[in-house]
Amino acid sequence: MALADPGSCAKGSEDSSPFPDIIELNVGGQVYITRLPTLLSVPGSRLWEMFTQQSARSLARDSKGRFFVDRDGFLFRYILDYMRDQQLVLPEHFPERGRLQREAEYFMLPELVKLLVPKLSEQNSLGDDPCQSDPEEPSPGADAARSLGSAAAAPPGTEGRRAGFITIGYRGSYTLGRDSQTDAKFRRVARIMVCGKTSLAKEVFGDTLNESRDPDRPPERYTSRYYLKFTFLEQAFDKLADAGFHMVACNSTGTCAFAHEQTDDRIWTSYTEYVFYRE
């Protein structure tokens, strides 16, 4: 009786894995396709536990059968890249380092957390102003000279502030009935958009600025894709006033449509922009 080939036995044990070699993941709505050995490359990590300690049936799946992970889908690309070769490579002026550290902690990747912590400490040591580290001047000597000159010429309390424009925009709508004296039904402001230089927007709005729509924008470039995490225009105006900005212009457009064919109720929709400037 012939003995079984040891190689074939090992192959058989690998084939007994309940997971296929190619894995499809849905992470926060973003779809990723990778190999099973990549997910198992860091023993003890959360993904390693998912695909070694749990069965395929026990893992959550989306409507198309992909394994579902309820985390930040954009930042997962860097988690997956790290698991491929255990190296951290981030784009220049990467603004999501703190959130990426949180994702690394969730996926139980201690070495990746160590790579992120020194960068965070270096940024925090510069102070609370997130714009102090913006590399808009390539020469440190030129930057120091500019700082000394501006400090001598600027009024007290405005040292280091850069001039520029920030535009606030929002859409609103309300329904007005047949009798103009009746109360109009207003809809809340769904989103307040922010347009302007990235460094100025971060300086004014800080953590209340949602950067997910333009995450890799360098500080010296302009963007029209940021929006605020709150929906009160007065709150945005207060932050701009505290930062030394003044409104210099505003404009608005509106359209009207009938809400129902059999009634005189009308829906008014408008888009409004406010332009702020700091000298």
Backbone torsions as a table, in degrees:
resi	resn	phi	psi	omega
1	MET	NA	126.1	-176.0
2	ALA	-75.2	139.8	177.5
3	LEU	-80.3	150.0	179.6
4	ALA	-70.5	143.3	177.8
5	ASP	-68.9	127.3	179.2
6	PRO	-56.8	-36.6	179.7
7	GLY	-63.0	-38.7	179.9
8	SER	-69.1	-31.2	177.7
9	CYS	-65.7	-43.5	179.7
10	ALA	-63.9	-39.9	178.9
11	LYS	-64.2	-37.9	179.6
12	GLY	-64.9	-37.0	179.6
13	SER	-68.4	-34.4	177.2
14	GLU	-68.0	-38.8	-179.4
15	ASP	-68.6	-17.1	-178.8
16	SER	-77.7	-4.0	178.5
17	SER	-61.3	136.1	-179.3
18	PRO	-72.7	-7.2	-177.8
19	PHE	-110.4	144.5	177.1
20	PRO	-72.9	166.9	-179.6
21	ASP	-69.6	-33.5	178.2
22	ILE	-101.6	122.7	-175.8
23	ILE	-112.7	133.2	173.7
24	GLU	-105.4	125.5	-178.3
25	LEU	-117.7	140.8	170.9
26	ASN	-113.4	104.1	-177.8
27	VAL	-108.2	105.3	179.1
28	GLY	57.0	30.0	180.0
29	GLY	96.6	-10.2	177.1
30	GLN	-97.8	132.3	-176.1
31	VAL	-95.7	130.6	177.3
32	TYR	-126.9	141.8	176.9
33	ILE	-123.1	124.0	-177.2
34	THR	-148.7	176.1	179.8
35	ARG	-94.2	150.9	179.6
36	LEU	-58.4	-42.6	178.3
37	PRO	-58.3	-29.5	177.0
38	THR	-64.7	-42.2	179.9
39	LEU	-70.3	-19.7	-179.6
40	LEU	-102.4	9.0	-172.6
41	SER	-71.8	-19.7	179.8
42	VAL	-118.3	93.2	-179.6
43	PRO	-57.8	138.0	-179.4
44	GLY	90.4	-10.4	179.0
45	SER	-74.5	168.2	-178.2
46	ARG	-65.7	-39.5	178.5
47	LEU	-67.3	-36.2	176.5
48	TRP	-62.5	-43.0	178.8
49	GLU	-64.7	-40.1	-178.6
50	MET	-60.1	-41.9	-171.6
51	PHE	-103.4	11.8	171.8
52	THR	-128.1	-35.6	-175.2
53	GLN	-98.4	-10.5	-179.5
54	GLN	-120.3	158.9	178.6
55	SER	-89.5	160.1	-179.4
56	ALA	-62.0	-33.9	-178.2
57	ARG	-71.6	-27.6	-176.2
58	SER	-80.9	-13.3	-178.7
59	LEU	-85.6	144.4	179.8
60	ALA	-68.9	144.4	179.2
61	ARG	-133.1	155.6	175.9
62	ASP	-89.0	-172.5	-175.2
63	SER	-66.5	-18.7	179.5
64	LYS	-102.6	10.4	174.8
65	GLY	87.1	3.9	178.4
66	ARG	-78.8	146.8	177.3
67	PHE	-67.2	129.5	-173.5
68	PHE	-106.2	132.1	176.1
69	VAL	-125.7	121.9	-175.4
70	ASP	-87.0	71.1	177.6
71	ARG	-136.5	-177.9	-177.7
72	ASP	-67.8	113.0	-176.5
73	GLY	-69.0	-32.3	179.6
74	PHE	-69.3	-45.9	-176.2
75	LEU	-73.9	-17.1	-178.0
76	PHE	-64.8	-22.9	179.0
77	ARG	-60.1	-35.7	-180.0
78	TYR	-76.8	-31.7	173.7
79	ILE	-63.0	-45.5	-178.7
80	LEU	-67.7	-40.0	177.6
81	ASP	-61.4	-40.4	179.2
82	TYR	-64.8	-39.2	-178.2
83	MET	-71.1	-17.0	178.7
84	ARG	-75.7	-40.6	-176.6
85	ASP	-139.2	9.5	178.1
86	GLN	56.6	37.8	175.2
87	GLN	-129.4	146.5	-179.7
88	LEU	-105.9	118.2	177.5
89	VAL	-128.9	115.5	-177.9
90	LEU	-118.2	152.6	175.7
91	PRO	-67.3	159.4	179.1
92	GLU	-66.5	142.6	-178.8
93	HIS	61.0	38.3	-178.6
94	PHE	-69.3	119.5	-173.1
95	PRO	-94.1	-2.8	-172.7
96	GLU	-106.4	27.4	-174.4
97	ARG	-63.0	-39.7	179.5
98	GLY	-64.7	-42.9	178.8
99	ARG	-68.1	-36.0	178.3
100	LEU	-65.9	-36.4	176.2
101	GLN	-62.0	-40.0	177.9
102	ARG	-63.6	-39.0	177.6
103	GLU	-67.2	-39.4	178.5
104	ALA	-62.9	-37.7	177.0
105	GLU	-66.7	-39.6	179.4
106	TYR	-64.1	-44.0	-178.7
107	PHE	-80.8	6.3	174.2
108	MET	56.7	57.5	177.8
109	LEU	-118.5	81.2	-173.2
110	PRO	-62.5	-34.5	-179.7
111	GLU	-68.4	-36.5	176.5
112	LEU	-68.1	-37.9	176.7
113	VAL	-60.4	-41.3	179.3
114	LYS	-63.2	-35.7	179.4
115	LEU	-69.1	-26.6	-177.7
116	LEU	-89.7	-30.8	-175.2
117	VAL	-61.9	-46.1	-179.7
118	PRO	-57.7	-37.7	179.0
119	LYS	-64.5	-40.4	178.5
120	LEU	-63.8	-42.0	-179.8
121	SER	-63.8	-38.4	-180.0
122	GLU	-65.3	-39.9	179.1
123	GLN	-68.7	-43.2	-177.7
124	ASN	-65.7	-29.8	-178.8
125	SER	-69.5	-16.2	179.5
126	LEU	-79.2	-13.8	-179.6
127	GLY	118.5	-177.4	-176.5
128	ASP	-81.2	-20.1	-177.1
129	ASP	-76.2	112.7	-176.3
130	PRO	-70.3	-9.8	-177.4
131	CYS	-92.6	-5.7	-178.3
132	GLN	-66.9	-24.6	-178.1
133	SER	-96.0	6.5	-179.5
134	ASP	-69.0	119.4	-176.0
135	PRO	-83.2	66.0	-179.9
136	GLU	-82.9	-19.0	176.5
137	GLU	-117.1	121.3	-175.8
138	PRO	-71.4	-24.2	-174.9
139	SER	-100.9	121.3	176.9
140	PRO	-59.4	-37.2	179.0
141	GLY	-64.8	-41.3	178.3
142	ALA	-66.4	-37.4	178.6
143	ASP	-64.5	-41.7	179.7
144	ALA	-66.4	-41.4	179.4
145	ALA	-64.2	-40.1	179.0
146	ARG	-65.3	-39.0	-179.7
147	SER	-64.6	-41.9	-180.0
148	LEU	-67.2	-40.2	179.8
149	GLY	-66.3	-43.3	-179.8
150	SER	-67.8	-35.1	179.7
151	ALA	-65.6	-34.4	-179.6
152	ALA	-74.4	-32.1	-175.1
153	ALA	-94.0	-22.5	-173.6
154	ALA	-79.4	149.6	175.7
155	PRO	-64.9	158.4	179.2
156	PRO	-58.5	136.6	178.3
157	GLY	88.9	-3.5	-178.4
158	THR	-118.3	13.5	-178.1
159	GLU	-62.6	136.4	175.4
160	GLY	83.1	-4.8	179.6
161	ARG	-80.5	135.1	179.6
162	ARG	-100.0	145.1	179.1
163	ALA	-75.8	154.4	177.0
164	GLY	165.3	172.8	-179.5
165	PHE	-108.2	146.0	169.3
166	ILE	-133.9	129.3	179.8
167	THR	-109.8	130.0	177.3
168	ILE	-107.2	127.6	179.9
169	GLY	-131.8	147.7	177.6
170	TYR	-154.5	156.1	174.9
171	ARG	-108.5	140.8	178.2
172	GLY	-140.9	160.2	178.5
173	SER	-152.6	154.9	174.8
174	TYR	-153.2	156.1	179.7
175	THR	-108.8	128.1	-179.2
176	LEU	-116.1	126.1	-176.7
177	GLY	-77.4	-173.2	-177.2
178	ARG	-63.1	-43.2	179.0
179	ASP	-88.0	114.7	-176.6
180	SER	-65.7	-13.3	179.7
181	GLN	-81.8	-15.9	-179.3
182	THR	-74.1	159.7	-179.3
183	ASP	-67.8	134.7	175.9
184	ALA	-80.1	147.2	178.4
185	LYS	-95.8	105.8	-177.4
186	PHE	-92.6	143.2	171.2
187	ARG	-97.9	145.2	-179.5
188	ARG	-68.7	157.4	176.2
189	VAL	-68.3	119.1	-174.6
190	ALA	-76.8	-35.4	-174.8
191	ARG	-161.1	135.8	176.5
192	ILE	-105.4	115.8	-177.5
193	MET	-87.4	150.4	179.5
194	VAL	-125.5	125.5	177.9
195	CYS	-122.1	139.6	178.2
196	GLY	149.4	-167.7	179.3
197	LYS	-70.9	137.0	-175.3
198	THR	-58.3	-43.2	-177.2
199	SER	-64.4	-38.6	178.5
200	LEU	-67.3	-41.8	179.9
201	ALA	-62.1	-40.8	179.1
202	LYS	-69.1	-35.7	179.5
203	GLU	-63.8	-43.2	-174.4
204	VAL	-76.9	-45.7	-168.8
205	PHE	-103.8	-16.3	173.2
206	GLY	54.3	-129.3	-176.5
207	ASP	-70.9	-14.2	178.9
208	THR	-81.4	-1.8	178.5
209	LEU	-90.7	122.9	178.3
210	ASN	-90.4	114.8	-174.7
211	GLU	-104.0	10.1	-172.2
212	SER	-66.4	-21.5	-178.8
213	ARG	-86.4	-11.5	178.7
214	ASP	-148.0	61.6	-166.9
215	PRO	-71.8	-25.1	-173.9
216	ASP	-104.1	21.0	-175.9
217	ARG	-74.6	122.9	177.8
218	PRO	-65.2	154.4	-174.7
219	PRO	-64.5	-25.9	-176.9
220	GLU	-90.2	-0.1	179.8
221	ARG	-97.3	163.6	-178.8
222	TYR	-99.7	153.1	179.8
223	THR	-142.4	152.6	173.3
224	SER	-127.7	20.2	-172.6
225	ARG	-114.2	-5.0	178.1
226	TYR	-74.1	154.0	171.2
227	TYR	-145.7	166.0	-173.8
228	LEU	-94.3	151.4	-179.4
229	LYS	-80.9	-7.8	175.0
230	PHE	-115.7	168.8	-173.8
231	THR	-125.9	26.1	177.7
232	PHE	-107.9	116.6	-179.4
233	LEU	-61.5	-37.7	-179.3
234	GLU	-61.2	-35.5	178.6
235	GLN	-65.9	-39.8	177.0
236	ALA	-65.8	-40.6	179.8
237	PHE	-64.9	-39.0	178.8
238	ASP	-61.1	-43.8	-179.5
239	LYS	-64.5	-39.8	178.6
240	LEU	-67.0	-40.3	178.8
241	ALA	-65.0	-41.8	178.8
242	ASP	-62.3	-28.8	-179.4
243	ALA	-88.4	3.0	176.4
244	GLY	91.9	13.1	179.3
245	PHE	-89.3	149.8	176.9
246	HIS	-129.6	142.4	178.4
247	MET	-72.0	130.6	-178.9
248	VAL	-117.1	-16.3	-179.5
249	ALA	-164.4	158.1	173.3
250	CYS	-154.8	154.9	177.8
251	ASN	-152.5	158.5	-177.3
252	SER	-151.6	145.5	174.2
253	THR	-126.9	152.2	-178.2
254	GLY	-145.9	152.8	175.7
255	THR	-132.8	158.4	-178.1
256	CYS	-132.9	139.9	177.3
257	ALA	-146.2	153.0	178.0
258	PHE	-77.3	133.7	179.9
259	ALA	-71.5	-40.2	179.8
260	HIS	-139.3	147.9	-178.0
261	GLU	-67.4	-30.3	-174.7
262	GLN	-94.7	2.7	179.0
263	THR	-128.1	168.4	177.9
264	ASP	-98.0	9.7	178.9
265	ASP	-64.8	133.6	-178.1
266	ARG	-122.5	141.6	177.3
267	ILE	-103.9	119.4	177.0
268	TRP	-101.9	128.1	178.5
269	THR	-121.4	133.9	-177.0
270	SER	-135.4	154.2	171.3
271	TYR	-126.6	126.5	-173.9
272	THR	-126.0	140.9	176.3
273	GLU	-127.5	140.2	175.5
274	TYR	-120.7	128.8	-177.7
275	VAL	-105.5	124.5	179.6
276	PHE	-115.6	146.8	-179.6
277	TYR	-137.2	143.1	173.8
278	ARG	-124.3	127.8	-179.0
279	GLU	-75.7	NA	NA
